[in-house]
Amino acid sequence: MNIGSRLKQILDERHLNVSQLARSADIPAQTLYAMIKRDSNKADMDIMAKLLRGLDMEFMEFMGQDWQKSAEEKEKKDKQKEQKPDSEKAESQPLDKERGQERLSGEKARKRKEIEDYLL
């Protein structure tokens, strides 16, 4: 869930409107309206800190259980990848015979290609 949709949900649960929260958080109402309308997934740290103070919430509480659960699952998957034996890691990234390098997938491959193109 993005910050904008979560903010709207909290306002609805607490029976607050944007103007009330804007006053208590010392944030322009337009900023909050824009976050909700765009369903922002990013927020300036200063704005987020004021927002959390205005709502009297911690960040993890604000983001809710869905966000915390997905973060925990990602952390668990990352740990599992780190714990793979070297033989399994080698199998998951076969060598590129032409270049003698490990084959990269997805985003890493794209970024690497951009860097190589820039340098050449």
N, CA, C and O atoms as a Tinker XYZ file with bonds, in Angstrom:
   480  protein
     1  N      0.849000   -1.171000    0.000000    73     2
     2  CA     0.000000    0.000000    0.000000    64     1     3
     3  C      0.901000    1.243000    0.000000    63     2     4     5
     4  O      1.853000    1.327000    0.775000    81     3
     5  N      0.596000    2.180000   -0.856000    73     3     6
     6  CA     1.381000    3.408000   -0.953000    64     5     7
     7  C      1.017000    4.381000    0.164000    63     6     8     9
     8  O      0.002000    4.217000    0.842000    81     7
     9  N      1.850000    5.380000    0.343000    73     7    10
    10  CA     1.665000    6.354000    1.415000    64     9    11
    11  C      0.341000    7.092000    1.262000    63    10    12    13
    12  O     -0.374000    7.297000    2.242000    81    11
    13  N      0.014000    7.493000    0.037000    73    11    14
    14  CA    -1.222000    8.240000   -0.187000    64    13    15
    15  C     -2.469000    7.463000    0.188000    63    14    16    17
    16  O     -3.349000    7.992000    0.867000    81    15
    17  N     -2.555000    6.208000   -0.246000    73    15    18
    18  CA    -3.741000    5.405000    0.074000    64    17    19
    19  C     -3.786000    5.070000    1.565000    63    18    20    21
    20  O     -4.862000    5.013000    2.161000    81    19
    21  N     -2.624000    4.850000    2.159000    73    19    22
    22  CA    -2.591000    4.570000    3.606000    64    21    23
    23  C     -3.017000    5.806000    4.389000    63    22    24    25
    24  O     -3.733000    5.693000    5.385000    81    23
    25  N     -2.589000    6.970000    3.953000    73    23    26
    26  CA    -2.979000    8.216000    4.624000    64    25    27
    27  C     -4.494000    8.392000    4.557000    63    26    28    29
    28  O     -5.122000    8.735000    5.559000    81    27
    29  N     -5.077000    8.165000    3.405000    73    27    30
    30  CA    -6.536000    8.278000    3.261000    64    29    31
    31  C     -7.245000    7.288000    4.174000    63    30    32    33
    32  O     -8.246000    7.625000    4.805000    81    31
    33  N     -6.729000    6.076000    4.242000    73    31    34
    34  CA    -7.327000    5.051000    5.097000    64    33    35
    35  C     -7.302000    5.491000    6.566000    63    34    36    37
    36  O     -8.300000    5.349000    7.273000    81    35
    37  N     -6.179000    6.018000    7.016000    73    35    38
    38  CA    -6.052000    6.463000    8.409000    64    37    39
    39  C     -7.001000    7.624000    8.689000    63    38    40    41
    40  O     -7.657000    7.657000    9.730000    81    39
    41  N     -7.072000    8.573000    7.761000    73    39    42
    42  CA    -7.999000    9.699000    7.939000    64    41    43
    43  C     -9.432000    9.199000    8.070000    63    42    44    45
    44  O    -10.181000    9.678000    8.922000    81    43
    45  N     -9.817000    8.240000    7.234000    73    43    46
    46  CA   -11.166000    7.680000    7.302000    64    45    47
    47  C    -11.399000    6.959000    8.630000    63    46    48    49
    48  O    -12.453000    7.115000    9.245000    81    47
    49  N    -10.409000    6.164000    9.074000    73    47    50
    50  CA   -10.544000    5.429000   10.337000    64    49    51
    51  C    -10.694000    6.373000   11.522000    63    50    52    53
    52  O    -11.432000    6.082000   12.463000    81    51
    53  N    -10.000000    7.495000   11.476000    73    51    54
    54  CA   -10.019000    8.448000   12.601000    64    53    55
    55  C    -11.068000    9.541000   12.427000    63    54    56    57
    56  O    -11.177000   10.440000   13.262000    81    55
    57  N    -11.820000    9.467000   11.367000    73    55    58
    58  CA   -12.852000   10.464000   11.067000    64    57    59
    59  C    -12.275000   11.876000   11.065000    63    58    60    61
    60  O    -12.840000   12.803000   11.645000    81    59
    61  N    -11.138000   12.008000   10.396000    73    59    62
    62  CA   -10.471000   13.298000   10.234000    64    61    63
    63  C    -10.554000   13.725000    8.780000    63    62    64    65
    64  O    -10.722000   12.893000    7.888000    81    63
    65  N    -10.436000   15.019000    8.547000    73    63    66
    66  CA   -10.302000   15.472000    7.163000    64    65    67
    67  C     -8.887000   16.012000    6.969000    63    66    68    69
    68  O     -8.142000   16.187000    7.934000    81    67
    69  N     -8.533000   16.268000    5.740000    73    67    70
    70  CA    -7.173000   16.697000    5.404000    64    69    71
    71  C     -6.821000   18.006000    6.093000    63    70    72    73
    72  O     -5.696000   18.174000    6.563000    81    71
    73  N     -7.769000   18.934000    6.160000    73    71    74
    74  CA    -7.500000   20.236000    6.789000    64    73    75
    75  C     -7.144000   20.093000    8.261000    63    74    76    77
    76  O     -6.238000   20.764000    8.755000    81    75
    77  N     -7.850000   19.227000    8.950000    73    75    78
    78  CA    -7.564000   19.007000   10.372000    64    77    79
    79  C     -6.153000   18.447000   10.566000    63    78    80    81
    80  O     -5.400000   18.907000   11.424000    81    79
    81  N     -5.817000   17.455000    9.760000    73    79    82
    82  CA    -4.481000   16.860000    9.867000    64    81    83
    83  C     -3.412000   17.878000    9.479000    63    82    84    85
    84  O     -2.360000   17.951000   10.115000    81    83
    85  N     -3.677000   18.651000    8.452000    73    83    86
    86  CA    -2.710000   19.658000    8.003000    64    85    87
    87  C     -2.388000   20.634000    9.133000    63    86    88    89
    88  O     -1.226000   20.981000    9.345000    81    87
    89  N     -3.411000   21.074000    9.855000    73    87    90
    90  CA    -3.183000   22.001000   10.978000    64    89    91
    91  C     -2.380000   21.334000   12.094000    63    90    92    93
    92  O     -1.439000   21.927000   12.621000    81    91
    93  N     -2.749000   20.101000   12.457000    73    91    94
    94  CA    -2.059000   19.442000   13.575000    64    93    95
    95  C     -0.629000   19.039000   13.217000    63    94    96    97
    96  O      0.236000   18.961000   14.089000    81    95
    97  N     -0.385000   18.784000   11.928000    73    95    98
    98  CA     0.946000   18.350000   11.495000    64    97    99
    99  C      1.802000   19.504000   10.986000    63    98   100   101
   100  O      2.988000   19.325000   10.710000    81    99
   101  N      1.207000   20.683000   10.861000    73    99   102
   102  CA     1.907000   21.869000   10.334000    64   101   103
   103  C      2.451000   21.586000    8.925000    63   102   104   105
   104  O      3.613000   21.847000    8.613000    81   103
   105  N      1.559000   21.043000    8.097000    73   103   106
   106  CA     1.867000   20.734000    6.696000    64   105   107
   107  C      0.791000   21.414000    5.856000    63   106   108   109
   108  O     -0.380000   21.378000    6.234000    81   107
   109  N      1.143000   22.025000    4.743000    73   107   110
   110  CA     0.113000   22.610000    3.881000    64   109   111
   111  C     -0.896000   21.539000    3.439000    63   110   112   113
   112  O     -0.510000   20.434000    3.057000    81   111
   113  N     -2.168000   21.871000    3.494000    73   111   114
   114  CA    -3.215000   20.922000    3.104000    64   113   115
   115  C     -3.020000   20.457000    1.665000    63   114   116   117
   116  O     -3.287000   19.299000    1.346000    81   115
   117  N     -2.558000   21.352000    0.799000    73   115   118
   118  CA    -2.334000   20.986000   -0.604000    64   117   119
   119  C     -1.324000   19.847000   -0.731000    63   118   120   121
   120  O     -1.456000   18.989000   -1.604000    81   119
   121  N     -0.330000   19.842000    0.130000    73   119   122
   122  CA     0.670000   18.767000    0.116000    64   121   123
   123  C      0.009000   17.423000    0.417000    63   122   124   125
   124  O      0.277000   16.422000   -0.247000    81   123
   125  N     -0.857000   17.418000    1.428000    73   123   126
   126  CA    -1.540000   16.179000    1.797000    64   125   127
   127  C     -2.529000   15.746000    0.718000    63   126   128   129
   128  O     -2.623000   14.563000    0.390000    81   127
   129  N     -3.270000   16.721000    0.166000    73   127   130
   130  CA    -4.192000   16.394000   -0.926000    64   129   131
   131  C     -3.433000   15.772000   -2.105000    63   130   132   133
   132  O     -3.892000   14.796000   -2.698000    81   131
   133  N     -2.282000   16.337000   -2.434000    73   131   134
   134  CA    -1.480000   15.825000   -3.557000    64   133   135
   135  C     -0.986000   14.410000   -3.263000    63   134   136   137
   136  O     -1.002000   13.559000   -4.152000    81   135
   137  N     -0.550000   14.146000   -2.035000    73   135   138
   138  CA    -0.085000   12.806000   -1.674000    64   137   139
   139  C     -1.202000   11.777000   -1.856000    63   138   140   141
   140  O     -0.978000   10.676000   -2.360000    81   139
   141  N     -2.405000   12.162000   -1.435000    73   139   142
   142  CA    -3.542000   11.241000   -1.529000    64   141   143
   143  C     -3.957000   11.065000   -2.988000    63   142   144   145
   144  O     -4.167000    9.943000   -3.449000    81   143
   145  N     -4.073000   12.176000   -3.709000    73   143   146
   146  CA    -4.542000   12.102000   -5.096000    64   145   147
   147  C     -3.587000   11.287000   -5.962000    63   146   148   149
   148  O     -4.029000   10.475000   -6.775000    81   147
   149  N     -2.292000   11.497000   -5.797000    73   147   150
   150  CA    -1.292000   10.785000   -6.605000    64   149   151
   151  C     -0.986000    9.399000   -6.058000    63   150   152   153
   152  O     -0.294000    8.609000   -6.699000    81   151
   153  N     -1.508000    9.106000   -4.863000    73   151   154
   154  CA    -1.189000    7.867000   -4.144000    64   153   155
   155  C      0.315000    7.676000   -4.120000    63   154   156   157
   156  O      0.846000    6.642000   -4.525000    81   155
   157  N      0.976000    8.703000   -3.636000    73   155   158
   158  CA     2.437000    8.736000   -3.605000    64   157   159
   159  C      3.024000    7.517000   -2.919000    63   158   160   161
   160  O      2.470000    7.007000   -1.946000    81   159
   161  N      4.145000    7.062000   -3.436000    73   159   162
   162  CA     4.887000    5.998000   -2.756000    64   161   163
   163  C      6.196000    6.555000   -2.213000    63   162   164   165
   164  O      7.025000    5.818000   -1.681000    81   163
   165  N      6.372000    7.882000   -2.356000    73   163   166
   166  CA     7.546000    8.560000   -1.820000    64   165   167
   167  C      7.088000    9.812000   -1.093000    63   166   168   169
   168  O      6.080000   10.425000   -1.446000    81   167
   169  N      7.850000   10.178000   -0.071000    73   167   170
   170  CA     7.547000   11.417000    0.643000    64   169   171
   171  C      8.850000   11.995000    1.177000    63   170   172   173
   172  O      9.760000   11.262000    1.564000    81   171
   173  N      8.920000   13.286000    1.191000    73   171   174
   174  CA    10.064000   13.980000    1.764000    64   173   175
   175  C     10.162000   13.611000    3.246000    63   174   176   177
   176  O      9.145000   13.505000    3.931000    81   175
   177  N     11.377000   13.418000    3.731000    73   175   178
   178  CA    11.570000   13.002000    5.127000    64   177   179
   179  C     10.967000   14.004000    6.107000    63   178   180   181
   180  O     10.366000   13.603000    7.104000    81   179
   181  N     11.120000   15.302000    5.839000    73   179   182
   182  CA    10.563000   16.319000    6.737000    64   181   183
   183  C      9.039000   16.230000    6.785000    63   182   184   185
   184  O      8.436000   16.312000    7.855000    81   183
   185  N      8.430000   16.063000    5.623000    73   183   186
   186  CA     6.970000   15.950000    5.553000    64   185   187
   187  C      6.505000   14.698000    6.280000    63   186   188   189
   188  O      5.540000   14.739000    7.043000    81   187
   189  N      7.188000   13.592000    6.044000    73   187   190
   190  CA     6.802000   12.331000    6.680000    64   189   191
   191  C      6.926000   12.434000    8.199000    63   190   192   193
   192  O      6.060000   11.946000    8.926000    81   191
   193  N      7.995000   13.065000    8.684000    73   191   194
   194  CA     8.181000   13.220000   10.128000    64   193   195
   195  C      7.054000   14.060000   10.727000    63   194   196   197
   196  O      6.508000   13.711000   11.774000    81   195
   197  N      6.707000   15.168000   10.065000    73   195   198
   198  CA     5.606000   16.017000   10.551000    64   197   199
   199  C      4.284000   15.262000   10.514000    63   198   200   201
   200  O      3.477000   15.357000   11.438000    81   199
   201  N      4.072000   14.516000    9.446000    73   199   202
   202  CA     2.846000   13.739000    9.296000    64   201   203
   203  C      2.705000   12.731000   10.434000    63   202   204   205
   204  O      1.639000   12.607000   11.037000    81   203
   205  N      3.784000   12.018000   10.718000    73   203   206
   206  CA     3.746000   11.016000   11.786000    64   205   207
   207  C      3.508000   11.664000   13.151000    63   206   208   209
   208  O      2.776000   11.126000   13.982000    81   207
   209  N      4.139000   12.836000   13.379000    73   207   210
   210  CA     3.903000   13.560000   14.635000    64   209   211
   211  C      2.451000   14.005000   14.734000    63   210   212   213
   212  O      1.829000   13.890000   15.791000    81   211
   213  N      1.914000   14.514000   13.631000    73   211   214
   214  CA     0.524000   14.971000   13.617000    64   213   215
   215  C     -0.463000   13.841000   13.862000    63   214   216   217
   216  O     -1.519000   14.059000   14.456000    81   215
   217  N     -0.136000   12.654000   13.417000    73   215   218
   218  CA    -0.988000   11.484000   13.615000    64   217   219
   219  C     -0.664000   10.751000   14.915000    63   218   220   221
   220  O     -1.398000    9.850000   15.321000    81   219
   221  N      0.432000   11.134000   15.566000    73   219   222
   222  CA     0.925000   10.473000   16.776000    64   221   223
   223  C      1.109000    8.973000   16.503000    63   222   224   225
   224  O      0.565000    8.119000   17.203000    81   223
   225  N      1.900000    8.689000   15.455000    73   223   226
   226  CA     2.149000    7.310000   15.040000    64   225   227
   227  C      3.628000    7.100000   14.752000    63   226   228   229
   228  O      4.356000    8.044000   14.444000    81   227
   229  N      4.057000    5.855000   14.858000    73   227   230
   230  CA     5.378000    5.443000   14.408000    64   229   231
   231  C      5.269000    5.060000   12.935000    63   230   232   233
   232  O      4.177000    4.776000   12.443000    81   231
   233  N      6.404000    5.053000   12.233000    73   231   234
   234  CA     6.395000    4.754000   10.802000    64   233   235
   235  C      5.813000    3.376000   10.511000    63   234   236   237
   236  O      4.967000    3.237000    9.627000    81   235
   237  N      6.253000    2.359000   11.241000    73   235   238
   238  CA     5.777000    0.993000   11.001000    64   237   239
   239  C      4.274000    0.890000   11.234000    63   238   240   241
   240  O      3.573000    0.181000   10.512000    81   239
   241  N      3.791000    1.595000   12.233000    73   239   242
   242  CA     2.352000    1.604000   12.501000    64   241   243
   243  C      1.613000    2.295000   11.356000    63   242   244   245
   244  O      0.552000    1.842000   10.928000    81   243
   245  N      2.186000    3.397000   10.865000    73   243   246
   246  CA     1.571000    4.133000    9.759000    64   245   247
   247  C      1.456000    3.248000    8.521000    63   246   248   249
   248  O      0.402000    3.195000    7.887000    81   247
   249  N      2.530000    2.559000    8.181000    73   247   250
   250  CA     2.534000    1.756000    6.963000    64   249   251
   251  C      1.659000    0.519000    7.084000    63   250   252   253
   252  O      1.220000   -0.019000    6.068000    81   251
   253  N      1.398000    0.065000    8.274000    73   251   254
   254  CA     0.453000   -1.021000    8.475000    64   253   255
   255  C      1.069000   -2.398000    8.369000    63   254   256   257
   256  O      2.239000   -2.558000    8.022000    81   255
   257  N      0.255000   -3.380000    8.677000    73   255   258
   258  CA     0.710000   -4.763000    8.718000    64   257   259
   259  C      1.073000   -5.301000    7.346000    63   258   260   261
   260  O      2.015000   -6.084000    7.229000    81   259
   261  N      0.350000   -4.904000    6.303000    73   259   262
   262  CA     0.650000   -5.399000    4.953000    64   261   263
   263  C      2.067000   -5.037000    4.552000    63   262   264   265
   264  O      2.804000   -5.869000    4.022000    81   263
   265  N      2.446000   -3.793000    4.804000    73   263   266
   266  CA     3.777000   -3.321000    4.442000    64   265   267
   267  C      4.829000   -4.036000    5.274000    63   266   268   269
   268  O      5.858000   -4.462000    4.748000    81   267
   269  N      4.575000   -4.166000    6.569000    73   267   270
   270  CA     5.534000   -4.827000    7.449000    64   269   271
   271  C      5.694000   -6.288000    7.051000    63   270   272   273
   272  O      6.804000   -6.820000    7.064000    81   271
   273  N      4.593000   -6.934000    6.701000    73   271   274
   274  CA     4.648000   -8.340000    6.306000    64   273   275
   275  C      5.459000   -8.510000    5.026000    63   274   276   277
   276  O      6.279000   -9.423000    4.927000    81   275
   277  N      5.236000   -7.632000    4.040000    73   275   278
   278  CA     5.983000   -7.749000    2.785000    64   277   279
   279  C      7.463000   -7.448000    3.001000    63   278   280   281
   280  O      8.314000   -8.065000    2.360000    81   279
   281  N      7.784000   -6.511000    3.894000    73   279   282
   282  CA     9.185000   -6.211000    4.203000    64   281   283
   283  C      9.851000   -7.405000    4.879000    63   282   284   285
   284  O     11.004000   -7.720000    4.584000    81   283
   285  N      9.137000   -8.066000    5.776000    73   283   286
   286  CA     9.681000   -9.243000    6.462000    64   285   287
   287  C      9.895000  -10.394000    5.480000    63   286   288   289
   288  O     10.894000  -11.109000    5.569000    81   287
   289  N      8.953000  -10.576000    4.537000    73   287   290
   290  CA     9.100000  -11.638000    3.545000    64   289   291
   291  C     10.300000  -11.376000    2.644000    63   290   292   293
   292  O     11.038000  -12.303000    2.307000    81   291
   293  N     10.499000  -10.124000    2.253000    73   291   294
   294  CA    11.649000   -9.773000    1.419000    64   293   295
   295  C     12.946000  -10.042000    2.168000    63   294   296   297
   296  O     13.898000  -10.577000    1.601000    81   295
   297  N     12.978000   -9.669000    3.441000    73   295   298
   298  CA    14.176000   -9.907000    4.260000    64   297   299
   299  C     14.461000  -11.401000    4.382000    63   298   300   301
   300  O     15.616000  -11.824000    4.335000    81   299
   301  N     13.415000  -12.188000    4.536000    73   299   302
   302  CA    13.568000  -13.638000    4.659000    64   301   303
   303  C     14.131000  -14.232000    3.360000    63   302   304   305
   304  O     15.017000  -15.086000    3.397000    81   303
   305  N     13.612000  -13.773000    2.210000    73   303   306
   306  CA    14.110000  -14.253000    0.921000    64   305   307
   307  C     15.568000  -13.865000    0.719000    63   306   308   309
   308  O     16.362000  -14.663000    0.221000    81   307
   309  N     15.921000  -12.643000    1.102000    73   307   310
   310  CA    17.308000  -12.195000    0.970000    64   309   311
   311  C     18.245000  -13.053000    1.806000    63   310   312   313
   312  O     19.338000  -13.400000    1.359000    81   311
   313  N     17.825000  -13.395000    3.011000    73   311   314
   314  CA    18.644000  -14.242000    3.874000    64   313   315
   315  C     18.813000  -15.634000    3.272000    63   314   316   317
   316  O     19.888000  -16.229000    3.348000    81   315
   317  N     17.734000  -16.149000    2.671000    73   315   318
   318  CA    17.808000  -17.470000    2.047000    64   317   319
   319  C     18.789000  -17.460000    0.879000    63   318   320   321
   320  O     19.526000  -18.427000    0.684000    81   319
   321  N     18.806000  -16.387000    0.106000    73   319   322
   322  CA    19.744000  -16.274000   -1.006000    64   321   323
   323  C     21.179000  -16.252000   -0.502000    63   322   324   325
   324  O     22.062000  -16.873000   -1.094000    81   323
   325  N     21.408000  -15.533000    0.598000    73   323   326
   326  CA    22.754000  -15.436000    1.166000    64   325   327
   327  C     23.231000  -16.782000    1.687000    63   326   328   329
   328  O     24.430000  -17.059000    1.669000    81   327
   329  N     22.317000  -17.619000    2.149000    73   327   330
   330  CA    22.683000  -18.885000    2.768000    64   329   331
   331  C     22.843000  -20.021000    1.761000    63   330   332   333
   332  O     23.196000  -21.132000    2.155000    81   331
   333  N     22.593000  -19.777000    0.473000    73   331   334
   334  CA    22.763000  -20.817000   -0.543000    64   333   335
   335  C     24.219000  -21.239000   -0.610000    63   334   336   337
   336  O     25.113000  -20.395000   -0.553000    81   335
   337  N     24.468000  -22.536000   -0.731000    73   335   338
   338  CA    25.853000  -22.986000   -0.921000    64   337   339
   339  C     26.399000  -22.433000   -2.241000    63   338   340   341
   340  O     25.636000  -22.134000   -3.160000    81   339
   341  N     27.725000  -22.301000   -2.324000    73   339   342
   342  CA    28.369000  -21.753000   -3.516000    64   341   343
   343  C     27.991000  -22.520000   -4.777000    63   342   344   345
   344  O     27.857000  -21.920000   -5.843000    81   343
   345  N     27.816000  -23.831000   -4.675000    73   343   346
   346  CA    27.462000  -24.623000   -5.853000    64   345   347
   347  C     26.093000  -24.230000   -6.389000    63   346   348   349
   348  O     25.900000  -24.175000   -7.604000    81   347
   349  N     25.126000  -23.950000   -5.488000    73   347   350
   350  CA    23.800000  -23.520000   -5.928000    64   349   351
   351  C     23.853000  -22.130000   -6.535000    63   350   352   353
   352  O     23.158000  -21.852000   -7.513000    81   351
   353  N     24.665000  -21.262000   -5.970000    73   351   354
   354  CA    24.802000  -19.913000   -6.515000    64   353   355
   355  C     25.369000  -19.966000   -7.929000    63   354   356   357
   356  O     24.931000  -19.227000   -8.811000    81   355
   357  N     26.330000  -20.830000   -8.131000    73   355   358
   358  CA    26.939000  -20.956000   -9.459000    64   357   359
   359  C     25.921000  -21.474000  -10.466000    63   358   360   361
   360  O     25.894000  -21.026000  -11.612000    81   359
   361  N     25.079000  -22.421000  -10.038000    73   359   362
   362  CA    24.059000  -22.954000  -10.930000    64   361   363
   363  C     23.024000  -21.900000  -11.287000    63   362   364   365
   364  O     22.524000  -21.878000  -12.411000    81   363
   365  N     22.698000  -21.027000  -10.340000    73   363   366
   366  CA    21.673000  -20.021000  -10.600000    64   365   367
   367  C     22.192000  -18.892000  -11.487000    63   366   368   369
   368  O     21.397000  -18.132000  -12.042000    81   367
   369  N     23.519000  -18.768000  -11.632000    73   367   370
   370  CA    24.108000  -17.742000  -12.485000    64   369   371
   371  C     25.160000  -18.379000  -13.391000    63   370   372   373
   372  O     26.359000  -18.271000  -13.135000    81   371
   373  N     24.696000  -19.045000  -14.455000    73   371   374
   374  CA    25.660000  -19.701000  -15.336000    64   373   375
   375  C     26.597000  -18.708000  -15.998000    63   374   376   377
   376  O     26.286000  -17.524000  -16.130000    81   375
   377  N     27.745000  -19.212000  -16.407000    73   375   378
   378  CA    28.734000  -18.349000  -17.041000    64   377   379
   379  C     28.339000  -18.012000  -18.470000    63   378   380   381
   380  O     27.802000  -18.843000  -19.202000    81   379
   381  N     28.615000  -16.790000  -18.839000    73   379   382
   382  CA    28.434000  -16.349000  -20.210000    64   381   383
   383  C     29.704000  -16.754000  -20.936000    63   382   384   385
   384  O     30.761000  -16.160000  -20.723000    81   383
   385  N     29.605000  -17.769000  -21.799000    73   383   386
   386  CA    30.795000  -18.325000  -22.438000    64   385   387
   387  C     31.541000  -17.289000  -23.259000    63   386   388   389
   388  O     32.772000  -17.283000  -23.282000    81   387
   389  N     30.815000  -16.423000  -23.926000    73   387   390
   390  CA    31.442000  -15.437000  -24.808000    64   389   391
   391  C     32.326000  -14.462000  -24.021000    63   390   392   393
   392  O     33.422000  -14.126000  -24.470000    81   391
   393  N     31.869000  -14.013000  -22.874000    73   391   394
   394  CA    32.621000  -13.012000  -22.105000    64   393   395
   395  C     33.322000  -13.593000  -20.884000    63   394   396   397
   396  O     34.157000  -12.928000  -20.271000    81   395
   397  N     32.988000  -14.831000  -20.527000    73   395   398
   398  CA    33.612000  -15.440000  -19.351000    64   397   399
   399  C     33.162000  -14.771000  -18.062000    63   398   400   401
   400  O     33.913000  -14.734000  -17.087000    81   399
   401  N     31.941000  -14.241000  -18.049000    73   399   402
   402  CA    31.419000  -13.563000  -16.861000    64   401   403
   403  C     30.109000  -14.210000  -16.452000    63   402   404   405
   404  O     29.478000  -14.922000  -17.233000    81   403
   405  N     29.713000  -13.948000  -15.214000    73   403   406
   406  CA    28.428000  -14.459000  -14.761000    64   405   407
   407  C     27.313000  -13.734000  -15.504000    63   406   408   409
   408  O     27.382000  -12.527000  -15.740000    81   407
   409  N     26.292000  -14.490000  -15.863000    73   407   410
   410  CA    25.151000  -13.903000  -16.546000    64   409   411
   411  C     24.297000  -13.180000  -15.513000    63   410   412   413
   412  O     23.967000  -13.746000  -14.471000    81   411
   413  N     23.946000  -11.955000  -15.795000    73   411   414
   414  CA    23.115000  -11.163000  -14.900000    64   413   415
   415  C     21.691000  -11.158000  -15.411000    63   414   416   417
   416  O     21.449000  -11.291000  -16.611000    81   415
   417  N     20.756000  -11.006000  -14.500000    73   415   418
   418  CA    19.364000  -10.997000  -14.933000    64   417   419
   419  C     18.707000   -9.667000  -14.619000    63   418   420   421
   420  O     19.131000   -8.955000  -13.708000    81   419
   421  N     17.686000   -9.338000  -15.365000    73   419   422
   422  CA    16.811000   -8.210000  -15.096000    64   421   423
   423  C     17.498000   -6.870000  -14.959000    63   422   424   425
   424  O     18.248000   -6.435000  -15.833000    81   423
   425  N     17.220000   -6.229000  -13.837000    73   423   426
   426  CA    17.661000   -4.862000  -13.570000    64   425   427
   427  C     19.184000   -4.741000  -13.557000    63   426   428   429
   428  O     19.729000   -3.767000  -14.077000    81   427
   429  N     19.867000   -5.707000  -12.975000    73   427   430
   430  CA    21.331000   -5.652000  -12.924000    64   429   431
   431  C     21.929000   -5.669000  -14.322000    63   430   432   433
   432  O     22.872000   -4.933000  -14.612000    81   431
   433  N     21.379000   -6.509000  -15.182000    73   431   434
   434  CA    21.887000   -6.597000  -16.556000    64   433   435
   435  C     21.668000   -5.281000  -17.292000    63   434   436   437
   436  O     22.547000   -4.822000  -18.021000    81   435
   437  N     20.510000   -4.679000  -17.107000    73   435   438
   438  CA    20.193000   -3.413000  -17.767000    64   437   439
   439  C     21.142000   -2.306000  -17.297000    63   438   440   441
   440  O     21.667000   -1.543000  -18.108000    81   439
   441  N     21.355000   -2.229000  -15.989000    73   439   442
   442  CA    22.253000   -1.208000  -15.454000    64   441   443
   443  C     23.679000   -1.423000  -15.937000    63   442   444   445
   444  O     24.380000   -0.473000  -16.285000    81   443
   445  N     24.096000   -2.669000  -15.954000    73   443   446
   446  CA    25.453000   -2.965000  -16.414000    64   445   447
   447  C     25.635000   -2.550000  -17.866000    63   446   448   449
   448  O     26.663000   -1.980000  -18.232000    81   447
   449  N     24.625000   -2.841000  -18.699000    73   447   450
   450  CA    24.690000   -2.472000  -20.112000    64   449   451
   451  C     24.759000   -0.956000  -20.263000    63   450   452   453
   452  O     25.520000   -0.459000  -21.094000    81   451
   453  N     23.981000   -0.212000  -19.477000    73   451   454
   454  CA    24.023000    1.247000  -19.537000    64   453   455
   455  C     25.420000    1.770000  -19.197000    63   454   456   457
   456  O     25.922000    2.687000  -19.847000    81   455
   457  N     26.032000    1.190000  -18.191000    73   455   458
   458  CA    27.370000    1.619000  -17.786000    64   457   459
   459  C     28.382000    1.279000  -18.872000    63   458   460   461
   460  O     29.229000    2.102000  -19.216000    81   459
   461  N     28.293000    0.060000  -19.415000    73   459   462
   462  CA    29.215000   -0.334000  -20.485000    64   461   463
   463  C     29.063000    0.570000  -21.706000    63   462   464   465
   464  O     30.052000    0.995000  -22.303000    81   463
   465  N     27.811000    0.860000  -22.069000    73   463   466
   466  CA    27.560000    1.750000  -23.224000    64   465   467
   467  C     28.132000    3.137000  -22.967000    63   466   468   469
   468  O     28.688000    3.761000  -23.871000    81   467
   469  N     27.997000    3.618000  -21.745000    73   467   470
   470  CA    28.514000    4.951000  -21.409000    64   469   471
   471  C     30.048000    4.984000  -21.496000    63   470   472   473
   472  O     30.632000    5.948000  -21.993000    81   471
   473  N     30.676000    3.931000  -21.012000    73   471   474
   474  CA    32.119000    3.896000  -20.986000    64   473   475
   475  C     32.738000    3.680000  -22.356000    63   474   476   477
   476  O     33.874000    4.092000  -22.595000    81   475
   477  N     32.010000    3.042000  -23.254000    73   475   478
   478  CA    32.547000    2.752000  -24.588000    64   477   479
   479  C     32.392000    3.888000  -25.505000    63   478   480
   480  O     32.793000    3.803000  -26.666000    81   479
